Amino acid sequence: MNKQFKDKILVTGCAGFIGMHLCKKLFDLGYSVVGVDNLNDYYDVNLKLKRLSVLQNDESFTFIKADIGNMQALKDAFKKYEPKKVVNLAAQAGVRYSLINPHSYMESNISGFMNVLECCRHYNVEGLIYASSSSVYGGNKKIPFSEQDRVDNPISIYAASKKANELMANSYNHLFGIRSTGLRFFTVYGPWGRPDMAMYIFASKILNNEPIQVFNHGKMKRDFTYIDDIVDGIVSSINCNYDCEIFNLGNNKTEDLMDIVTIIENGLGKKAIIEYEPMQMGDVKATYANISKAENKLEFSPKTNVEKGINEFLNWYLEYSK
């Protein structure tokens, strides 16, 4: 007997960290998912392929290898599968890499996002949820960051590209009635996380007796948000399908970076060799999400504290890296 599915949802960046976890949750909720990913080599493709293999075990899933920068491939996917909702997670990620290869951010995060918007416009999509970033707040001094704060001073190309996405979505809502929800993610971590993120780098180097680089001489604070909480916020955004909104998705708590190092050391039973470095270009000293809007309109309520979340990540990492 064939399984009966709810609406079809198209997820770009499905083999990414957040994309994989979102797809799994959507399967559990009874949705049919069309996943799009170009499987690029920004980081280890094998990790993306292993995430993808987990998804391909579910009959709810259809995979299309394509780049959102390829308009014809995207059109073909929308025309064939007729998704009701779209979640755009495909993007060139990373603040520091944007100093090295800024053009890749324009191609994926600007041109690619424009293609997604155009397909939503022409193929009767009922709602678009897309990834923005806490980095749009730039060097804002007011803490915690609120959606009402001005965000017109990005300090990295990555941040500028994410702010551009918000402006583009607003324009398409005004011009064509495309319903959209932008989600400003705050330092997402957890199992299957990206190798370019601090937690993964720290765990790997500590285990291998290599020094870890800690920037701004350790005087950094981050609002670390566990992957399951982020996914809950995305699912709520899909269900609410607001006309045109922006939400912070964070843990509503900021952590000292050195405390995170200590938790990792304790979890691994091994001390870190620390090299203190100056502040990196394009980076910010602190992030901290005011999530009152998401609490009120998405019923968003992060449940995972950083100690539990880091240990969940380390349990996965130790198994994965065997």
Short mmCIF file of the C-alpha atoms (twelve columns), coordinates in Angstrom:
data_MODEL
# 
_entry.id   MODEL 
# 
loop_
_atom_site.group_PDB 
_atom_site.id 
_atom_site.type_symbol 
_atom_site.label_atom_id 
_atom_site.label_alt_id 
_atom_site.label_comp_id 
_atom_site.label_asym_id 
_atom_site.label_seq_id 
_atom_site.Cartn_x 
_atom_site.Cartn_y 
_atom_site.Cartn_z 
_atom_site.pdbx_PDB_model_num 
ATOM 1   C CA . MET A 1   0.000  0.000  0.000   1 
ATOM 2   C CA . ASN A 2   1.437  3.363  -1.013  1 
ATOM 3   C CA . LYS A 3   2.070  5.849  1.739   1 
ATOM 4   C CA . GLN A 4   -0.199 8.917  1.678   1 
ATOM 5   C CA . PHE A 5   1.731  12.171 1.895   1 
ATOM 6   C CA . LYS A 6   0.836  15.693 2.937   1 
ATOM 7   C CA . ASP A 7   1.862  18.563 0.666   1 
ATOM 8   C CA . LYS A 8   5.091  18.404 -1.300  1 
ATOM 9   C CA . ILE A 9   7.896  20.642 -0.051  1 
ATOM 10  C CA . LEU A 10  11.008 21.515 -2.058  1 
ATOM 11  C CA . VAL A 11  14.148 21.961 0.059   1 
ATOM 12  C CA . THR A 12  17.263 23.455 -1.508  1 
ATOM 13  C CA . GLY A 13  20.558 22.626 0.154   1 
ATOM 14  C CA . CYS A 14  19.078 19.301 1.275   1 
ATOM 15  C CA . ALA A 15  22.497 17.637 1.738   1 
ATOM 16  C CA . GLY A 16  23.651 20.471 3.971   1 
ATOM 17  C CA . PHE A 17  23.692 20.376 7.764   1 
ATOM 18  C CA . ILE A 18  20.364 22.120 8.383   1 
ATOM 19  C CA . GLY A 19  18.831 20.760 5.181   1 
ATOM 20  C CA . MET A 20  19.370 17.129 6.121   1 
ATOM 21  C CA . HIS A 21  17.846 17.536 9.590   1 
ATOM 22  C CA . LEU A 22  14.885 19.475 8.187   1 
ATOM 23  C CA . CYS A 23  14.159 16.811 5.562   1 
ATOM 24  C CA . LYS A 24  14.199 14.066 8.207   1 
ATOM 25  C CA . LYS A 25  11.737 16.028 10.336  1 
ATOM 26  C CA . LEU A 26  9.462  16.619 7.350   1 
ATOM 27  C CA . PHE A 27  9.447  12.864 6.636   1 
ATOM 28  C CA . ASP A 28  8.360  12.238 10.227  1 
ATOM 29  C CA . LEU A 29  5.542  14.755 9.811   1 
ATOM 30  C CA . GLY A 30  4.273  13.030 6.672   1 
ATOM 31  C CA . TYR A 31  5.457  15.450 3.998   1 
ATOM 32  C CA . SER A 32  6.816  14.481 0.605   1 
ATOM 33  C CA . VAL A 33  10.169 16.198 0.051   1 
ATOM 34  C CA . VAL A 34  11.983 17.120 -3.145  1 
ATOM 35  C CA . GLY A 35  15.609 17.865 -2.267  1 
ATOM 36  C CA . VAL A 36  17.903 19.975 -4.448  1 
ATOM 37  C CA . ASP A 37  21.659 20.214 -3.859  1 
ATOM 38  C CA . ASN A 38  24.702 20.769 -6.059  1 
ATOM 39  C CA . LEU A 39  26.999 18.811 -3.690  1 
ATOM 40  C CA . ASN A 40  29.776 21.365 -4.114  1 
ATOM 41  C CA . ASP A 41  33.215 20.949 -2.575  1 
ATOM 42  C CA . TYR A 42  33.240 23.966 -0.209  1 
ATOM 43  C CA . TYR A 43  33.815 21.287 2.432   1 
ATOM 44  C CA . ASP A 44  34.202 17.493 2.352   1 
ATOM 45  C CA . VAL A 45  31.727 16.134 -0.201  1 
ATOM 46  C CA . ASN A 46  31.780 12.743 1.543   1 
ATOM 47  C CA . LEU A 47  29.979 14.264 4.524   1 
ATOM 48  C CA . LYS A 48  27.285 15.614 2.189   1 
ATOM 49  C CA . LEU A 49  26.981 12.242 0.453   1 
ATOM 50  C CA . LYS A 50  26.569 10.456 3.786   1 
ATOM 51  C CA . ARG A 51  23.855 12.893 4.837   1 
ATOM 52  C CA . LEU A 52  22.182 12.343 1.478   1 
ATOM 53  C CA . SER A 53  22.341 8.561  1.839   1 
ATOM 54  C CA . VAL A 54  20.404 8.870  5.118   1 
ATOM 55  C CA . LEU A 55  17.671 10.828 3.328   1 
ATOM 56  C CA . GLN A 56  17.524 8.462  0.372   1 
ATOM 57  C CA . ASN A 57  16.474 5.630  2.684   1 
ATOM 58  C CA . ASP A 58  13.038 7.252  2.961   1 
ATOM 59  C CA . GLU A 59  10.378 6.793  0.293   1 
ATOM 60  C CA . SER A 60  9.161  10.343 0.960   1 
ATOM 61  C CA . PHE A 61  12.315 11.757 -0.648  1 
ATOM 62  C CA . THR A 62  13.235 12.647 -4.216  1 
ATOM 63  C CA . PHE A 63  16.719 14.005 -4.925  1 
ATOM 64  C CA . ILE A 64  17.740 16.336 -7.753  1 
ATOM 65  C CA . LYS A 65  21.402 17.182 -8.183  1 
ATOM 66  C CA . ALA A 66  21.291 20.768 -9.381  1 
ATOM 67  C CA . ASP A 67  22.623 24.221 -8.606  1 
ATOM 68  C CA . ILE A 68  20.062 26.920 -7.800  1 
ATOM 69  C CA . GLY A 69  22.195 29.129 -10.045 1 
ATOM 70  C CA . ASN A 70  21.014 26.965 -12.967 1 
ATOM 71  C CA . MET A 71  17.635 28.484 -13.777 1 
ATOM 72  C CA . GLN A 72  16.596 25.813 -16.273 1 
ATOM 73  C CA . ALA A 73  17.299 22.973 -13.856 1 
ATOM 74  C CA . LEU A 74  15.324 24.774 -11.158 1 
ATOM 75  C CA . LYS A 75  12.410 25.442 -13.510 1 
ATOM 76  C CA . ASP A 76  12.352 21.790 -14.513 1 
ATOM 77  C CA . ALA A 77  12.155 20.737 -10.854 1 
ATOM 78  C CA . PHE A 78  9.325  23.153 -10.043 1 
ATOM 79  C CA . LYS A 79  7.393  22.226 -13.174 1 
ATOM 80  C CA . LYS A 80  7.721  18.462 -12.644 1 
ATOM 81  C CA . TYR A 81  7.100  18.252 -8.895  1 
ATOM 82  C CA . GLU A 82  4.809  21.256 -8.266  1 
ATOM 83  C CA . PRO A 83  5.849  21.958 -4.654  1 
ATOM 84  C CA . LYS A 84  3.352  23.766 -2.418  1 
ATOM 85  C CA . LYS A 85  6.070  25.272 -0.236  1 
ATOM 86  C CA . VAL A 86  9.783  25.927 -0.707  1 
ATOM 87  C CA . VAL A 87  12.534 26.109 1.913   1 
ATOM 88  C CA . ASN A 88  15.682 27.726 0.519   1 
ATOM 89  C CA . LEU A 89  18.736 26.664 2.521   1 
ATOM 90  C CA . ALA A 90  21.153 26.496 -0.429  1 
ATOM 91  C CA . ALA A 91  23.789 29.185 -0.046  1 
ATOM 92  C CA . GLN A 92  27.488 29.792 0.018   1 
ATOM 93  C CA . ALA A 93  28.084 29.815 3.762   1 
ATOM 94  C CA . GLY A 94  30.826 31.197 5.966   1 
ATOM 95  C CA . VAL A 95  31.994 34.692 6.872   1 
ATOM 96  C CA . ARG A 96  35.736 34.057 6.505   1 
ATOM 97  C CA . TYR A 97  35.503 32.343 3.125   1 
ATOM 98  C CA . SER A 98  33.733 35.433 1.772   1 
ATOM 99  C CA . LEU A 99  37.045 37.287 2.162   1 
ATOM 100 C CA . ILE A 100 38.698 34.761 -0.157  1 
ATOM 101 C CA . ASN A 101 36.042 34.041 -2.763  1 
ATOM 102 C CA . PRO A 102 33.396 36.807 -2.748  1 
ATOM 103 C CA . HIS A 103 32.101 35.960 -6.235  1 
ATOM 104 C CA . SER A 104 30.757 32.598 -5.079  1 
ATOM 105 C CA . TYR A 105 28.451 34.459 -2.681  1 
ATOM 106 C CA . MET A 106 27.024 36.581 -5.458  1 
ATOM 107 C CA . GLU A 107 26.445 33.569 -7.702  1 
ATOM 108 C CA . SER A 108 24.709 31.381 -5.119  1 
ATOM 109 C CA . ASN A 109 23.253 33.768 -2.567  1 
ATOM 110 C CA . ILE A 110 22.098 36.503 -4.952  1 
ATOM 111 C CA . SER A 111 21.613 35.033 -8.444  1 
ATOM 112 C CA . GLY A 112 20.564 31.647 -7.077  1 
ATOM 113 C CA . PHE A 113 18.064 33.197 -4.683  1 
ATOM 114 C CA . MET A 114 16.644 35.299 -7.506  1 
ATOM 115 C CA . ASN A 115 16.045 32.078 -9.450  1 
ATOM 116 C CA . VAL A 116 14.208 30.588 -6.464  1 
ATOM 117 C CA . LEU A 117 12.028 33.696 -6.178  1 
ATOM 118 C CA . GLU A 118 11.235 33.621 -9.895  1 
ATOM 119 C CA . CYS A 119 10.238 29.958 -9.737  1 
ATOM 120 C CA . CYS A 120 8.035  30.634 -6.705  1 
ATOM 121 C CA . ARG A 121 6.406  33.423 -8.691  1 
ATOM 122 C CA . HIS A 122 5.737  31.438 -11.855 1 
ATOM 123 C CA . TYR A 123 4.869  28.021 -10.402 1 
ATOM 124 C CA . ASN A 124 2.188  28.996 -7.873  1 
ATOM 125 C CA . VAL A 125 4.168  28.276 -4.713  1 
ATOM 126 C CA . GLU A 126 2.099  29.036 -1.619  1 
ATOM 127 C CA . GLY A 127 4.996  30.037 0.616   1 
ATOM 128 C CA . LEU A 128 8.773  30.460 0.726   1 
ATOM 129 C CA . ILE A 129 10.902 30.044 3.851   1 
ATOM 130 C CA . TYR A 130 14.526 31.076 3.425   1 
ATOM 131 C CA . ALA A 131 17.719 31.162 5.459   1 
ATOM 132 C CA . SER A 132 19.016 34.520 6.522   1 
ATOM 133 C CA . SER A 133 21.688 34.934 9.203   1 
ATOM 134 C CA . SER A 134 22.515 36.652 12.472  1 
ATOM 135 C CA . SER A 135 25.484 38.161 10.618  1 
ATOM 136 C CA . VAL A 136 23.128 40.782 9.087   1 
ATOM 137 C CA . TYR A 137 23.348 42.588 12.448  1 
ATOM 138 C CA . GLY A 138 26.982 43.405 11.699  1 
ATOM 139 C CA . GLY A 139 28.734 45.294 14.441  1 
ATOM 140 C CA . ASN A 140 25.514 46.405 16.179  1 
ATOM 141 C CA . LYS A 141 26.307 47.376 19.750  1 
ATOM 142 C CA . LYS A 142 22.759 46.893 21.111  1 
ATOM 143 C CA . ILE A 143 22.434 43.423 22.636  1 
ATOM 144 C CA . PRO A 144 20.396 41.255 22.288  1 
ATOM 145 C CA . PHE A 145 19.749 41.675 18.560  1 
ATOM 146 C CA . SER A 146 16.125 42.363 17.673  1 
ATOM 147 C CA . GLU A 147 14.357 42.199 14.293  1 
ATOM 148 C CA . GLN A 148 13.492 45.882 14.758  1 
ATOM 149 C CA . ASP A 149 17.182 46.870 14.810  1 
ATOM 150 C CA . ARG A 150 18.733 48.544 11.781  1 
ATOM 151 C CA . VAL A 151 20.773 46.109 9.700   1 
ATOM 152 C CA . ASP A 152 22.162 48.316 6.955   1 
ATOM 153 C CA . ASN A 153 25.843 48.090 7.974   1 
ATOM 154 C CA . PRO A 154 26.971 44.531 7.129   1 
ATOM 155 C CA . ILE A 155 30.672 43.911 7.797   1 
ATOM 156 C CA . SER A 156 31.170 40.911 5.482   1 
ATOM 157 C CA . ILE A 157 30.127 39.973 1.950   1 
ATOM 158 C CA . TYR A 158 28.274 36.985 3.389   1 
ATOM 159 C CA . ALA A 159 26.223 39.267 5.648   1 
ATOM 160 C CA . ALA A 160 25.542 41.641 2.742   1 
ATOM 161 C CA . SER A 161 24.274 38.753 0.616   1 
ATOM 162 C CA . LYS A 162 21.878 37.632 3.364   1 
ATOM 163 C CA . LYS A 163 20.549 41.150 3.884   1 
ATOM 164 C CA . ALA A 164 20.052 41.337 0.111   1 
ATOM 165 C CA . ASN A 165 17.944 38.147 0.301   1 
ATOM 166 C CA . GLU A 166 15.635 39.815 2.814   1 
ATOM 167 C CA . LEU A 167 15.241 42.866 0.577   1 
ATOM 168 C CA . MET A 168 14.613 40.722 -2.515  1 
ATOM 169 C CA . ALA A 169 11.973 38.652 -0.720  1 
ATOM 170 C CA . ASN A 170 10.273 41.839 0.464   1 
ATOM 171 C CA . SER A 171 10.210 43.160 -3.110  1 
ATOM 172 C CA . TYR A 172 8.697  39.935 -4.481  1 
ATOM 173 C CA . ASN A 173 6.075  40.011 -1.756  1 
ATOM 174 C CA . HIS A 174 5.147  43.583 -2.641  1 
ATOM 175 C CA . LEU A 175 5.189  43.097 -6.415  1 
ATOM 176 C CA . PHE A 176 3.876  39.566 -6.845  1 
ATOM 177 C CA . GLY A 177 2.381  38.556 -3.499  1 
ATOM 178 C CA . ILE A 178 5.017  35.879 -2.813  1 
ATOM 179 C CA . ARG A 179 4.567  34.897 0.839   1 
ATOM 180 C CA . SER A 180 7.972  34.648 2.500   1 
ATOM 181 C CA . THR A 181 9.539  34.106 5.892   1 
ATOM 182 C CA . GLY A 182 13.215 34.890 6.455   1 
ATOM 183 C CA . LEU A 183 14.952 33.165 9.363   1 
ATOM 184 C CA . ARG A 184 18.042 34.715 10.918  1 
ATOM 185 C CA . PHE A 185 19.911 31.668 12.241  1 
ATOM 186 C CA . PHE A 186 22.261 32.104 15.204  1 
ATOM 187 C CA . THR A 187 25.345 29.786 15.240  1 
ATOM 188 C CA . VAL A 188 23.678 26.443 14.561  1 
ATOM 189 C CA . TYR A 189 25.461 23.317 15.830  1 
ATOM 190 C CA . GLY A 190 24.817 19.631 16.406  1 
ATOM 191 C CA . PRO A 191 25.312 16.167 14.853  1 
ATOM 192 C CA . TRP A 192 26.214 16.169 11.128  1 
ATOM 193 C CA . GLY A 193 27.485 19.747 11.509  1 
ATOM 194 C CA . ARG A 194 29.754 21.559 9.074   1 
ATOM 195 C CA . PRO A 195 33.547 21.006 9.284   1 
ATOM 196 C CA . ASP A 196 34.196 24.764 8.927   1 
ATOM 197 C CA . MET A 197 32.300 25.566 12.134  1 
ATOM 198 C CA . ALA A 198 34.140 26.172 15.410  1 
ATOM 199 C CA . MET A 199 32.743 23.198 17.302  1 
ATOM 200 C CA . TYR A 200 33.786 20.704 14.616  1 
ATOM 201 C CA . ILE A 201 37.212 22.312 14.224  1 
ATOM 202 C CA . PHE A 202 37.831 22.352 17.980  1 
ATOM 203 C CA . ALA A 203 36.812 18.706 18.456  1 
ATOM 204 C CA . SER A 204 38.933 17.528 15.540  1 
ATOM 205 C CA . LYS A 205 42.070 19.427 16.554  1 
ATOM 206 C CA . ILE A 206 41.849 18.593 20.250  1 
ATOM 207 C CA . LEU A 207 41.564 14.882 19.437  1 
ATOM 208 C CA . ASN A 208 44.523 15.128 17.067  1 
ATOM 209 C CA . ASN A 209 46.717 17.100 19.506  1 
ATOM 210 C CA . GLU A 210 46.718 20.092 17.193  1 
ATOM 211 C CA . PRO A 211 46.442 23.672 18.464  1 
ATOM 212 C CA . ILE A 212 43.116 25.454 18.118  1 
ATOM 213 C CA . GLN A 213 42.990 29.096 17.054  1 
ATOM 214 C CA . VAL A 214 40.823 31.216 19.325  1 
ATOM 215 C CA . PHE A 215 40.136 34.659 17.903  1 
ATOM 216 C CA . ASN A 216 39.921 38.017 19.666  1 
ATOM 217 C CA . HIS A 217 42.080 36.394 22.367  1 
ATOM 218 C CA . GLY A 218 39.073 34.357 23.502  1 
ATOM 219 C CA . LYS A 219 36.852 37.384 24.177  1 
ATOM 220 C CA . MET A 220 34.011 36.189 21.945  1 
ATOM 221 C CA . LYS A 221 30.379 35.418 22.724  1 
ATOM 222 C CA . ARG A 222 27.947 33.450 20.575  1 
ATOM 223 C CA . ASP A 223 24.300 32.480 20.766  1 
ATOM 224 C CA . PHE A 224 24.731 28.763 20.031  1 
ATOM 225 C CA . THR A 225 21.500 27.183 18.806  1 
ATOM 226 C CA . TYR A 226 20.995 23.423 18.639  1 
ATOM 227 C CA . ILE A 227 19.914 21.949 15.319  1 
ATOM 228 C CA . ASP A 228 16.668 20.381 16.590  1 
ATOM 229 C CA . ASP A 229 15.497 23.754 17.891  1 
ATOM 230 C CA . ILE A 230 16.312 25.413 14.571  1 
ATOM 231 C CA . VAL A 231 14.356 22.734 12.691  1 
ATOM 232 C CA . ASP A 232 11.346 23.249 14.949  1 
ATOM 233 C CA . GLY A 233 11.432 26.940 14.062  1 
ATOM 234 C CA . ILE A 234 11.596 26.187 10.336  1 
ATOM 235 C CA . VAL A 235 8.677  23.745 10.525  1 
ATOM 236 C CA . SER A 236 6.604  26.298 12.418  1 
ATOM 237 C CA . SER A 237 7.424  28.869 9.717   1 
ATOM 238 C CA . ILE A 238 6.243  26.431 7.040   1 
ATOM 239 C CA . ASN A 239 2.972  25.870 8.865   1 
ATOM 240 C CA . CYS A 240 2.304  29.529 9.714   1 
ATOM 241 C CA . ASN A 241 3.196  30.732 6.186   1 
ATOM 242 C CA . TYR A 242 3.154  34.420 7.062   1 
ATOM 243 C CA . ASP A 243 2.817  37.048 4.362   1 
ATOM 244 C CA . CYS A 244 6.257  38.655 4.773   1 
ATOM 245 C CA . GLU A 245 8.177  38.277 8.019   1 
ATOM 246 C CA . ILE A 246 11.683 38.073 9.471   1 
ATOM 247 C CA . PHE A 247 12.451 36.084 12.629  1 
ATOM 248 C CA . ASN A 248 15.483 35.505 14.824  1 
ATOM 249 C CA . LEU A 249 16.022 31.820 15.577  1 
ATOM 250 C CA . GLY A 250 18.501 31.638 18.444  1 
ATOM 251 C CA . ASN A 251 18.869 30.125 21.886  1 
ATOM 252 C CA . ASN A 252 18.135 33.473 23.599  1 
ATOM 253 C CA . LYS A 253 21.386 33.110 25.542  1 
ATOM 254 C CA . THR A 254 24.941 34.085 24.738  1 
ATOM 255 C CA . GLU A 255 27.908 31.878 25.684  1 
ATOM 256 C CA . ASP A 256 31.551 32.774 26.248  1 
ATOM 257 C CA . LEU A 257 33.647 31.006 23.638  1 
ATOM 258 C CA . MET A 258 36.124 29.812 26.269  1 
ATOM 259 C CA . ASP A 259 33.274 28.120 28.165  1 
ATOM 260 C CA . ILE A 260 32.443 26.228 24.962  1 
ATOM 261 C CA . VAL A 261 36.084 25.108 24.699  1 
ATOM 262 C CA . THR A 262 35.911 23.834 28.295  1 
ATOM 263 C CA . ILE A 263 32.725 21.843 27.631  1 
ATOM 264 C CA . ILE A 264 34.363 20.237 24.585  1 
ATOM 265 C CA . GLU A 265 37.514 19.455 26.573  1 
ATOM 266 C CA . ASN A 266 35.417 17.819 29.286  1 
ATOM 267 C CA . GLY A 267 33.390 15.849 26.749  1 
ATOM 268 C CA . LEU A 268 36.533 14.535 25.068  1 
ATOM 269 C CA . GLY A 269 38.497 14.081 28.289  1 
ATOM 270 C CA . LYS A 270 41.368 16.013 26.753  1 
ATOM 271 C CA . LYS A 271 42.811 19.507 27.106  1 
ATOM 272 C CA . ALA A 272 43.076 21.882 24.150  1 
ATOM 273 C CA . ILE A 273 46.317 23.456 22.991  1 
ATOM 274 C CA . ILE A 274 45.182 27.059 22.526  1 
ATOM 275 C CA . GLU A 275 46.683 29.721 20.274  1 
ATOM 276 C CA . TYR A 276 45.114 33.108 20.916  1 
ATOM 277 C CA . GLU A 277 44.690 35.188 17.765  1 
ATOM 278 C CA . PRO A 278 43.506 38.751 17.062  1 
ATOM 279 C CA . MET A 279 40.025 39.513 15.766  1 
ATOM 280 C CA . GLN A 280 39.350 38.261 12.241  1 
ATOM 281 C CA . MET A 281 38.210 40.629 9.496   1 
ATOM 282 C CA . GLY A 282 34.439 40.480 8.990   1 
ATOM 283 C CA . ASP A 283 33.812 38.777 12.343  1 
ATOM 284 C CA . VAL A 284 31.820 40.140 15.287  1 
ATOM 285 C CA . LYS A 285 32.588 39.945 19.008  1 
ATOM 286 C CA . ALA A 286 29.134 38.862 20.168  1 
ATOM 287 C CA . THR A 287 25.812 37.519 18.925  1 
ATOM 288 C CA . TYR A 288 22.696 37.213 21.051  1 
ATOM 289 C CA . ALA A 289 19.148 36.733 19.772  1 
ATOM 290 C CA . ASN A 290 16.062 38.422 21.116  1 
ATOM 291 C CA . ILE A 291 13.516 35.719 20.207  1 
ATOM 292 C CA . SER A 292 10.354 37.303 21.621  1 
ATOM 293 C CA . LYS A 293 8.865  37.773 18.142  1 
ATOM 294 C CA . ALA A 294 9.494  34.121 17.215  1 
ATOM 295 C CA . GLU A 295 8.102  33.031 20.587  1 
ATOM 296 C CA . ASN A 296 4.903  34.986 19.956  1 
ATOM 297 C CA . LYS A 297 4.321  34.289 16.269  1 
ATOM 298 C CA . LEU A 298 5.995  30.886 15.753  1 
ATOM 299 C CA . GLU A 299 5.616  29.469 19.283  1 
ATOM 300 C CA . PHE A 300 9.384  29.013 19.047  1 
ATOM 301 C CA . SER A 301 10.878 27.706 22.272  1 
ATOM 302 C CA . PRO A 302 14.461 26.367 22.200  1 
ATOM 303 C CA . LYS A 303 14.814 23.411 24.535  1 
ATOM 304 C CA . THR A 304 18.459 22.311 24.293  1 
ATOM 305 C CA . ASN A 305 21.076 23.871 26.531  1 
ATOM 306 C CA . VAL A 306 24.624 24.104 25.282  1 
ATOM 307 C CA . GLU A 307 26.050 21.374 27.541  1 
ATOM 308 C CA . LYS A 308 23.540 18.789 26.325  1 
ATOM 309 C CA . GLY A 309 23.824 19.959 22.715  1 
ATOM 310 C CA . ILE A 310 27.626 19.813 22.635  1 
ATOM 311 C CA . ASN A 311 27.630 16.317 24.095  1 
ATOM 312 C CA . GLU A 312 25.125 15.203 21.449  1 
ATOM 313 C CA . PHE A 313 27.458 16.650 18.808  1 
ATOM 314 C CA . LEU A 314 30.530 14.987 20.324  1 
ATOM 315 C CA . ASN A 315 28.802 11.589 20.504  1 
ATOM 316 C CA . TRP A 316 28.044 11.845 16.788  1 
ATOM 317 C CA . TYR A 317 31.502 13.179 15.911  1 
ATOM 318 C CA . LEU A 318 33.372 10.424 17.735  1 
ATOM 319 C CA . GLU A 319 31.345 7.797  15.889  1 
ATOM 320 C CA . TYR A 320 31.568 9.540  12.502  1 
ATOM 321 C CA . SER A 321 35.331 10.122 12.666  1 
ATOM 322 C CA . LYS A 322 36.265 6.521  13.489  1 
# 
